[in-house]
Amino acid sequence: MDKKFVAINYISCSPEYATRFEELFAMRAKAIDTMPGFFDMHVLKPQKEGQDYLIVSYWENEDAFKDWTKSEAFLEGHKRGFADLAKAKAEGKPAPMSSDFKTYKIIAN
């Protein structure tokens, strides 16, 4: 199988949340690793403050990625981050992070 599809999640973190965000990935559930059509993932840390973290995942096709986002494994893999967001909301605080997915087809290696 060839990698044909890439999803990039652009994560903006408040400065005080960056360490927590990195801890979440250091102890990640690895739920994505067992998904059909998943190949690999890279978590990229910005070199300058104010830039986004990038989570780059490689897939066989767009359907495999979409299946991941609708799966129980997705919820399991993100539950700690979702809990952090819910806690901030309940306390009337701004969200400590935000996420923006962009997807791409690989046209050359």
N, C-alpha and C positions, 0 to 999 in steps of 0.2 A: 504494500500500500504506500502511496505517495502522499506526502503532506501537501494539501491543496488549499487549505483555508487557515487563516490566522485571525484570532480575536485578540484585540489589545484593550485592556481595561486601564484607563487613565484614572489614577486615584489621587485626589487632592486631600492632604491631611493638614489639620492645624498643627503648628509647630509642637505644641505640647502633646499631641497624639502620635507623632511619628515613631517614637520608641515603642509604644504599644502596638502600632501597626506592624512594625518589623517583628515583634515578638509573636504576633498571630501567625505570620508566615513561617517563622522559625519552628513553630510547634503545630504546623498545619495538619489537618486531618487526613490529607492525601486522598480524599474522596474522589477527586477528579482522575486520579491515576488509573482507576479501574473502569472508566467509562469507555464504551465502544467508540472507536474512531479517534480517540485521544492519542497524541504522540509525545508531546513534551510541553514544558512550561518554563518560562524564565521570569523571575521577579527582579526588576531593575530599580535600583535606588538612585534618586537624582543626586547630582554632584553639587547642585546649588540650591539653597533654600528658596522655597517658593515654586519649585518645579514639581511636576507630578511624578509619582511612582508609576511604573508601567508593569502590568502583568500581561505577558505575551504567551498565548497558548496556541498550539499547532494541532490541527485537526485534519481528518481525512476529507471532510466536507462540511458545509454549513449545517446540514441536518444533524450531524453528530454534535456539533456545538449547541444547537438549539435544544436537542434532547438533554444535554447536560444542564442547561439553564432551567429546565422544567422538572428536573429529577429530585428525588429525595436526597441523593448524594450532594447536590448543589446546596440544599438547605443545611445539610449536616456540615458541609465544608465552610459555610459562611455564618453559622449560628452565633459564634462568639462576637463577630463584627456586627451582626444584626442586633445582638443584645446590647452592645455598646451604643449603637444608634438609638435604640429604644430608651435606654437609660438617660441619655442626654435629652431626648424629647420630653420624657416624664419629669425631668428636673427643670424644664424650660430653658435649656441651654442649646446653643447652636450645634448642629451635627459636627462631630469631630473629623469626619471625612465625607467625601462625596466621590461618586463613581460615574464614569462615562465610557461605555463600551463602544468601540469602533471595530468593524470587521473588514477583512481584506481577502482577496483571492491571490494566491501566489502565482505569478506569471513567469518568474525566472528564478533560478537558484545560482 
